[in-house]
Amino acid sequence: MAKKATTPPPPRKVQAPKTRTGTSRTAAAPDDERRKRMILYALGASGFIGLVVVVLVLLLGGNSSSGSSSSGIAKTLKADGYSYKEYAIPKPPNGQTHVPSLSDKPKYVTNPPSGGQHYGVPAAFNFYDEAVTPVQAVHNLEHGGIVIWYGPNISAATKQALRDFYNSSPDGMLITPFAGYGNKIAQTAWTGDPNTYQTGNNYGEGHFSEGTAASPAAWKAFRDAFRAQGPERFPLSAMQPNQ
């Protein structure tokens, strides 16, 4: 009898190795994760520190009229025999900064003036032997000029020192006699933010310095601290001599 053909048994299924779902990890993976977390923490901390630094700069930096810079200029001037005063310019009557006539005599905080109401047309920047009307010179202050006032009794040598100082950097400088001022010299400036000038009670700050000695160092310190920073400021190129 013929043998019955037999069908070979099907091949055994080979079970594939089990794999974990998600990201595969090696034995070193926990260290990698810790390292990544440490980097993220460090970046976050550095960002926070950077933010703190920026905030401190904004809070403490201030402008040229800030308390810290004013304290510095006061010490510099005092070392050369000059006083220093800084104050808020009062809001003028009815908020009007201009007066209609050169004969008007507004009330000023300092004498000679260092900011406030003024005539509508400024004087030309220059060194004067004849007095400029104060109410007109104040308009030069509003534009960011420095006005130095000298009494009729200063010595010829002191007047020459003032003239030499003016000639060293005349832009934005007006130097004029001031009647009844004896042998004294006053430096005046008016600073402020043009973006907020005449809004509310914001009329900027006046700066007043007074002394008797010929001191180019004190004059330079004052000039460099406050020139071209008026509340209605002009660039120095627009404040050249005779402009």
Buried (B, 14 or more C-beta within 10 A) or exposed (E): EEEEEEEEEEEEEEEEEEEEEEEEEEEEEEEEEEEEEEEEEEEEEEEEEEEEEEEEEEEEEEEBBEEEBBEEBBEBBBEBEBEBBBEBBBBBEEEEBBBEEEEEEBEBBBBBBBBBBBBEEBBEBBBBEEBBBBBBBBBBBBBBBBBBBBBEEBEEEBBEBBEEBBEEBBBBBBBBBBEEBEEBBBBBBBBBBEEEBBEEEBBBBBBBBBBBEBBBEBBBBBBEBBBBBBBBBBEBEBBBBEB
